Amino acid sequence: MNLKPLSNHIFLETIEEEKITKSGIVLPETSEKEKPIKGKIIAVGPGKKNDKGEIIQMSVKVGDIVLFKKYGPDEIEIEDKKYLVGDEDDILAILE
């Protein structure tokens, strides 16, 4: 599959977090409802155009692990695999 997002759109794969603490405590599903979600960027558009028609370069790249807004990106399915697609504004931080 070859994805080429337009403008400032980003395709992400979610990264599932461990639901068991280091001490062995199982966390309920409700404990993560308000947390930002972690994902890996798999495709990035060229960037959004400003009023002068110049492209504003994206601040993220393919392979970055990021935190994003829970209700920002939309879920889509391509070739039986689920992805999230959103804008650069949906990204909260890059994890290093």
C-alpha positions as CSV (number, residue, x, y, z in Angstrom):
1,M,0.0,0.0,0.0
2,N,1.3,3.4,-0.9
3,L,-0.4,6.4,1.0
4,K,0.3,10.0,0.0
5,P,-1.7,12.4,2.2
6,L,-2.5,15.8,1.0
7,S,-2.0,19.2,2.7
8,N,-1.2,18.8,6.4
9,H,-2.9,15.4,6.8
10,I,-1.2,12.6,8.8
11,F,-1.8,8.8,8.8
12,L,-1.2,7.1,12.2
13,E,-1.1,3.5,13.6
14,T,-2.1,3.4,17.2
15,I,0.3,1.9,19.7
16,E,-1.4,-0.1,22.4
17,E,-0.2,0.6,25.9
18,E,0.4,-2.1,28.5
19,K,-2.6,-2.4,30.7
20,I,-0.7,-4.0,33.5
21,T,1.6,-2.0,35.8
22,K,5.2,-3.1,36.6
23,S,4.0,-4.4,40.0
24,G,1.4,-6.6,38.2
25,I,-1.8,-4.5,38.8
26,V,-4.2,-4.7,35.9
27,L,-5.6,-1.3,35.0
28,P,-9.3,-1.0,34.1
29,E,-10.2,0.3,30.7
30,T,-11.8,3.4,32.2
31,S,-8.4,4.6,33.6
32,E,-7.2,5.5,30.1
33,K,-10.2,7.3,28.7
34,E,-8.9,10.8,29.3
35,K,-5.3,10.2,28.3
36,P,-3.9,11.3,25.0
37,I,-3.3,8.4,22.6
38,K,0.1,7.3,21.4
39,G,0.7,6.4,17.7
40,K,3.3,5.9,15.0
41,I,3.2,8.2,11.9
42,I,3.1,6.1,8.7
43,A,2.5,8.8,6.1
44,V,2.7,12.7,6.1
45,G,1.5,15.2,3.6
46,P,3.7,18.0,2.3
47,G,2.2,20.7,4.5
48,K,-0.4,23.4,4.5
49,K,-0.3,26.5,2.3
50,N,-0.2,29.9,3.9
51,D,-1.9,33.0,2.5
52,K,1.0,33.7,0.1
53,G,0.7,30.1,-1.4
54,E,3.9,28.9,0.3
55,I,3.9,25.5,1.8
56,I,4.5,25.5,5.6
57,Q,6.7,22.5,6.3
58,M,5.4,19.7,8.6
59,S,7.0,19.4,12.1
60,V,6.6,15.6,12.1
61,K,7.9,12.9,9.9
62,V,7.2,9.2,9.1
63,G,8.3,7.0,11.9
64,D,7.8,9.6,14.7
65,I,6.0,8.3,17.8
66,V,3.5,10.9,18.9
67,L,0.8,11.7,21.3
68,F,-2.4,12.9,19.7
69,K,-5.9,14.1,20.7
70,K,-8.3,11.3,21.4
71,Y,-11.2,12.8,19.5
72,G,-9.1,14.6,16.8
73,P,-8.2,12.0,14.1
74,D,-10.8,10.0,12.2
75,E,-10.6,6.2,12.0
76,I,-10.5,4.6,8.5
77,E,-9.9,1.1,7.3
78,I,-7.7,0.3,4.3
79,E,-7.0,-3.3,3.2
80,D,-8.6,-4.7,6.5
81,K,-6.3,-2.6,8.7
82,K,-7.4,0.3,10.8
83,Y,-5.6,3.7,10.6
84,L,-6.2,7.2,12.0
85,V,-6.1,10.2,9.7
86,G,-5.9,13.7,11.1
87,D,-4.3,17.1,10.8
88,E,-0.9,18.2,12.1
89,D,-2.9,20.2,14.7
90,D,-4.2,16.9,16.2
91,I,-0.6,16.1,17.3
92,L,0.2,17.1,20.9
93,A,3.9,16.0,21.2
94,I,6.6,14.0,19.6
95,L,8.0,11.3,22.0
96,E,11.8,11.0,21.8
